[in-house]
């Protein structure tokens, strides 16, 4: 006999939390579809060289790679590389801008530690254009993030938005040397974590002078409702073309998002959002739950210039955002924010009092068929070994809203006793009236 | 630059067929949930020894196995072994009978050939009891299969049902030696494929006498509407207890399925359904599309005595059925049975005539936000590079039912020109009336 176990770093849920998790997945999917995104579902496995084209360093070490026959294979570690491959491979058959969502599992052989998962769901939405892509889509991504996060039950939240051209422009305006730029960007990227003071001294150690430090750190620390911050930025002296473009783009995106109905309370311009060094080239997003900043960014993404440069010469700019649901669900569970109170998808549980009585069973079968036909989910507790009382208790524990009991009397006159589990009320109704009684 | 490609044996769909595929997955899921089954979502990866406990021979060769660090890992090759592990591991926290569904990808490194997939979706539903499990669940599985297959758009179909105790009883009644049984069972298992005559001569080669051959081959060839065949079986002379139990169980299951509303035309008793040699111990199911018998069984399963004997001493009998959707979708596509006519999930596509005009864009943004708020999916073609006409053509190609056009006139008076793409009719309505116009 083997001791059953589940690999560490892999989430495996009991029914009630699984139902809650799936509700979250479904609501994210519904939001993505409400923006007209088409679903994508690529293989979990790809040729290793396809996946490794972009990876490197830490990512490469984390990849699950192996051989089958003489093919080197690997499991996807994100949904962006598969998107790049898909678009490059099928470009001739796609309509551009290509707006797709993809909800699926990805794999990273992280060192096992609390809160780190080796298999986790990503929920991605991206819009990819050929050569150009309108900023209208950058605004849509703000609206997507607002609707998706609002549906997760996290309470208040803010989508923080910036534009990489603003920080790049600032580096020009502060006359940072090309050699120092990566390190300065890195320091600015960490500012939301370490704070303004530490960033100031870090920039000093890199060798920036007080004027440069003041200009960068203080500008980058700006955040707040869109119009106020954008006005300040527009008035900053000595602007380069890049900086101006960044401010103009950000202004346009914030304005359109507002027109789309994004509440002002859910969107903040925050120049501290930099998001790493290489990939993003324009708009960048991070989303924080007001009551749980320790969760980190819940939904992040941005605008990139060139999705699939490894696979095609076509220039494919895109904008997108991603939600890591497994980690978030785990954090929410630990914080008591997941309401996992239903252990069944059924609205009605039918209990034949004596499951050995053929007439009672036939009536229970008929009732379950009729109610399902009306589109309502029904469970039946057929088990003969357990008492009626223990089965009723078992049904109650699942949180099912209604129970229909069929005993000899009910089977005799074609009725069922329907119990409302919330109120305890019970009424005997004809079988054909049960679906109405539980509607 | 790398040439992008997808591994052979891995399905990767374009948007329109992907939407059609997801509709099929969703309808199967809705059917499973309508029976009160809870969702299960186990890791794609398990410790190799967990997965290999049951596998052997051909299955073991097909498994994707590899090492990460010093752990031997493997990808699941079905959803039954993960279910067994899950139930054994979490038994103390589950409610029994445990009725779960699982829709997910499984992996088999099959030799690449047309119609064979290395990654494919299985859609499984099983009910697992402790020590005993009522035949009521065997009947529910018939009802599940009927509803699920009916939703797939395959036209007429028949769920074929039998009971392994009948064939085992027949072997007793025909006095087949223990040594010959496996080979005889194998021959009977193949009878639906090779036909009655060939099975007769095969049984002769095994060494059966004419009386044994007549008894087995002719009884096993029986099939038809439940009551008629069951009556014949009940009248067969020389019945053993095992045979009688099999006929009684089958009679009860067919009767309850009828009470549940399963149409007589969709269910046939077919003693030729044997389903392999080892696993199943009672009811067995196979489902065939009337117009496409060459698809083979679409949804198959049965009753087993002991789900998790490798992982626990608890006796866990179960009954379930499985649909391999990837292969079926491929067969249906090749047969022209998949209606993949929508390349968008949107009901409305908004086209701002001049996407450089801020007033037009603001109106398009506001319209899209309002209509989404009403729960309707909206796409917007923001792209500045393309003419209005080419964008309208692009929208038409997706099969979207409505297009809302916003030009300078519309932006000026707060209206949109709404075009019904099926009829070509176009009407100018206030923005707030658009959601009503496309309902």
Contacts between the chains, C-beta under 8 A, distances in Angstrom:
chain1	res1	chain2	res2	distance
A	1	B	310	6.7
A	1	B	311	6.7
A	1	B	312	7.4
A	1	B	313	7.2
A	2	B	49	6.3
A	2	B	50	6.5
A	2	B	53	5.3
A	2	B	310	5.6
A	2	B	311	5.6
A	3	B	311	7.4
A	4	B	50	6.8
A	4	B	85	4.6
A	4	B	86	8.0
A	4	B	88	4.4
A	4	B	89	4.2
A	4	B	308	7.8
A	4	B	311	4.1
A	4	B	312	7.2
A	5	B	47	6.8
A	5	B	50	7.2
A	5	B	89	6.8
A	6	B	42	7.6
A	6	B	43	6.5
A	6	B	46	7.5
A	6	B	85	7.6
A	6	B	89	6.7
A	7	B	43	6.3
A	7	B	45	6.4
A	7	B	46	6.6
A	7	B	47	6.3
A	7	B	71	7.5
A	7	B	73	7.4
A	10	B	43	4.0
A	10	B	45	6.9
A	11	B	43	7.7
A	12	B	41	7.9
A	12	B	42	5.6
A	12	B	43	6.3
A	12	B	86	6.9
A	13	B	41	7.0
A	14	B	90	6.4
A	14	B	93	5.6
A	14	B	94	7.5
A	15	B	38	3.9
A	15	B	39	7.6
A	15	B	40	7.7
A	15	B	94	7.4
A	15	B	95	7.9
A	15	B	100	7.3
A	18	B	38	6.8
A	18	B	39	5.3
A	18	B	40	6.6
A	18	B	41	6.2
A	19	B	38	6.5
A	19	B	39	6.4
A	21	B	41	7.6
A	22	B	39	5.3
A	22	B	41	7.6
A	33	B	345	4.4
A	33	B	377	5.4
A	34	B	372	5.0
A	34	B	375	7.4
A	34	B	376	7.4
A	34	B	377	4.7
A	34	B	378	7.0
A	35	B	372	7.3
A	35	B	377	7.2
A	35	B	378	7.1
A	35	B	379	7.1
A	36	B	344	5.7
A	36	B	345	6.2
A	36	B	346	3.4
A	36	B	349	7.1
A	36	B	377	5.5
A	36	B	378	5.9
A	36	B	379	2.8
A	36	B	380	7.7
A	37	B	345	7.0
A	38	B	15	3.9
A	38	B	18	6.8
A	38	B	19	6.5
A	38	B	343	6.8
A	38	B	344	6.3
A	38	B	345	6.5
A	39	B	15	7.6
A	39	B	18	5.3
A	39	B	19	6.4
A	39	B	22	5.3
A	39	B	345	7.6
A	40	B	15	7.7
A	40	B	18	6.6
A	41	B	12	8.0
A	41	B	13	7.0
A	41	B	18	6.1
A	41	B	21	7.6
A	41	B	22	7.6
A	42	B	6	7.6
A	42	B	12	5.6
A	43	B	6	6.5
A	43	B	7	6.2
A	43	B	10	4.0
A	43	B	11	7.7
A	43	B	12	6.3
A	43	B	119	5.4
A	44	B	44	6.6
A	44	B	105	6.4
A	44	B	119	6.6
A	45	B	7	6.4
A	45	B	10	6.9
A	45	B	64	7.8
A	45	B	107	7.6
A	45	B	119	6.6
A	46	B	6	7.5
A	46	B	7	6.6
A	47	B	5	6.8
A	47	B	7	6.3
A	49	B	2	6.3
A	50	B	2	6.5
A	50	B	4	6.8
A	50	B	5	7.2
A	53	B	2	5.3
A	64	B	45	7.8
A	64	B	66	7.2
A	64	B	68	6.0
A	64	B	73	7.7
A	65	B	66	7.9
A	66	B	64	7.1
A	66	B	65	7.9
A	66	B	66	3.3
A	66	B	67	7.8
A	67	B	66	7.8
A	68	B	64	6.0
A	68	B	109	5.1
A	69	B	109	7.5
A	71	B	7	7.5
A	73	B	7	7.4
A	73	B	64	7.8
A	85	B	4	4.6
A	85	B	6	7.6
A	86	B	4	8.0
A	86	B	12	6.9
A	88	B	4	4.3
A	89	B	4	4.2
A	89	B	5	6.8
A	89	B	6	6.7
A	90	B	14	6.4
A	93	B	14	5.5
A	94	B	14	7.5
A	94	B	15	7.3
A	95	B	15	7.9
A	95	B	343	6.8
A	95	B	394	5.7
A	95	B	397	6.6
A	95	B	398	6.5
A	96	B	383	8.0
A	97	B	381	7.6
A	97	B	382	7.6
A	97	B	383	5.9
A	99	B	379	6.9
A	100	B	15	7.4
A	105	B	44	6.4
A	107	B	45	7.6
A	109	B	68	5.1
A	109	B	69	7.5
A	119	B	43	5.4
A	119	B	44	6.6
A	119	B	45	6.6
A	129	B	383	6.7
A	131	B	385	7.1
A	132	B	383	7.3
A	132	B	384	7.0
A	132	B	385	5.3
A	133	B	383	7.3
A	134	B	355	5.9
A	134	B	382	3.6
A	134	B	383	5.3
A	134	B	384	5.6
A	135	B	382	7.7
A	136	B	352	7.8
A	136	B	355	6.7
A	136	B	361	6.5
A	136	B	364	7.7
A	136	B	365	7.4
A	136	B	380	6.3
A	136	B	382	3.0
A	137	B	382	6.0
A	139	B	365	6.7
A	140	B	368	7.9
A	140	B	380	7.0
A	143	B	369	6.8
A	143	B	372	7.9
A	147	B	372	7.6
A	255	B	358	7.8
A	255	B	362	7.4
A	256	B	361	6.2
A	256	B	362	7.2
A	256	B	365	4.9
A	257	B	365	7.8
A	259	B	361	7.5
A	259	B	362	4.4
A	259	B	363	7.9
A	259	B	365	3.6
A	259	B	366	5.0
A	259	B	369	7.1
A	260	B	365	4.5
A	260	B	366	7.0
A	260	B	368	6.2
A	260	B	369	3.9
A	261	B	366	7.3
A	261	B	369	3.5
A	261	B	370	7.0
A	261	B	373	6.5
A	262	B	369	7.8
A	308	B	4	7.7
A	310	B	1	6.8
A	310	B	2	5.6
A	311	B	1	6.8
A	311	B	2	5.6
A	311	B	3	7.5
A	311	B	4	4.1
A	312	B	1	7.5
A	312	B	4	7.2
A	313	B	1	7.2
A	343	B	38	6.8
A	343	B	95	6.8
A	344	B	36	5.6
A	344	B	38	6.3
A	345	B	33	4.4
A	345	B	36	6.2
A	345	B	37	7.0
A	345	B	38	6.5
A	345	B	39	7.6
A	346	B	36	3.4
A	349	B	36	7.1
A	352	B	136	7.9
A	355	B	134	5.9
A	355	B	136	6.7
A	358	B	255	7.8
A	361	B	136	6.5
A	361	B	256	6.2
A	361	B	259	7.5
A	362	B	255	7.4
A	362	B	256	7.2
A	362	B	259	4.4
A	363	B	259	7.9
A	364	B	136	7.7
A	365	B	136	7.4
A	365	B	139	6.7
A	365	B	256	4.9
A	365	B	257	7.8
A	365	B	259	3.6
A	365	B	260	4.5
A	366	B	259	4.9
A	366	B	260	7.1
A	366	B	261	7.3
A	368	B	140	7.9
A	368	B	260	6.2
A	369	B	143	6.8
A	369	B	259	7.1
A	369	B	260	4.0
A	369	B	261	3.4
A	369	B	262	7.8
A	370	B	261	7.0
A	372	B	34	5.0
A	372	B	35	7.3
A	372	B	143	7.8
A	372	B	147	7.6
A	373	B	261	6.5
A	375	B	34	7.4
A	376	B	34	7.5
A	377	B	33	5.4
A	377	B	34	4.8
A	377	B	35	7.2
A	377	B	36	5.5
A	378	B	34	7.1
A	378	B	35	7.1
A	378	B	36	6.0
A	379	B	35	7.1
A	379	B	36	2.8
A	379	B	99	6.9
A	380	B	36	7.7
A	380	B	136	6.3
A	380	B	140	7.1
A	381	B	97	7.6
A	382	B	97	7.6
A	382	B	134	3.6
A	382	B	135	7.7
A	382	B	136	3.0
A	382	B	137	6.0
A	383	B	96	8.0
A	383	B	97	5.9
A	383	B	129	6.7
A	383	B	132	7.3
A	383	B	133	7.4
A	383	B	134	5.3
A	384	B	132	7.0
A	384	B	134	5.6
A	385	B	131	7.2
A	385	B	132	5.3
A	394	B	95	5.7
A	397	B	95	6.7
A	398	B	95	6.6
